[in-house]
Every structure is written in structure tokens, then in C-alpha cells.
């Protein structure tokens, strides 16, 4: 019985496509047209911050899968709205740092094989539902929450693709 189970497990491992075991690299984080239009309003520093946060979330979620010469993940932050004004917004519009708003982010990603063929697409969007929920939030709390959830979804999907299923 034990030999039969070992043989079945070995056959099952061979049935998993070789593609599933390929390492994943993360391309530079891109920005969608909506967010690019807001670059002057938010300030480039804020866009750099968002891209860095997104990369850190992805690196955390994909830690055991990262590597070169395999699959490539292209992530785009389509849009993001802060919960509190950015430095640029405060300077340009005389907003106070305690001002609050409903924030969030919309994101998308494409998983590509080594030849550039699209294997899978991902999208996620999340915004606060109620301004009362925003009290006590920092500048990008809702956007960071959306990015964290998006990275987690991608990590789960790629784990399933790799057959590790966590």
C-alpha cells in the first residue's frame, strides 16, 4: 500500500506542468492613467511611496517564489486616493493634515511567461465605505490595505499554481 501511494504521489508530481515551478520576478510597479494625472496633485514622492509599498507587499507574499528567468509579474496601480492630504495637496490647496477623506486603490497585474505570453490576470479595487471609518487613519491607510489584499490574492493564486496550496 505504501509503495502504491508513493508511486501515485510521484506520478502526480510529474503531472504538474513545469511552468508551475518557474520562479517569479516583479517588474517595476507601473501607474495607470488616472493616477498619472494626479501625480502633480499628490507629488511624485507619494507615487514612489505607493510603488515601494506595493513591491514590499508582493515580495513578502511571494518570498518563496521569487527569482529570475521564469515568470514575470507586471503590476499597475491604476488609481489611489489618500485618506489624508499629501504634502503637495496641503501646500496647493491650504488643506490641513487632519482633513480626512475616503481612500483606497484600484490595481491590476498580469502574469507573463518567459516569452511574454499572458498566463493570468489579476485585478482588485477597494475603497472605504464610510467617512466615519477613516478617523485615525494615516495618509494612505486604505490604499495600503487594498495593496496588501491584492498582494495576498496574487500570492495565494501563485501558490495554487505551484501546487503548494497554502
Helices and strands as residue ranges (DSSP letters): H 2-15, G 18-21, E 24-26, E 30-31, H 33-37, H 39-42, H 44-61, E 71-81, H 87-93, E 104-112, E 118-127, G 131-134, H 141-162
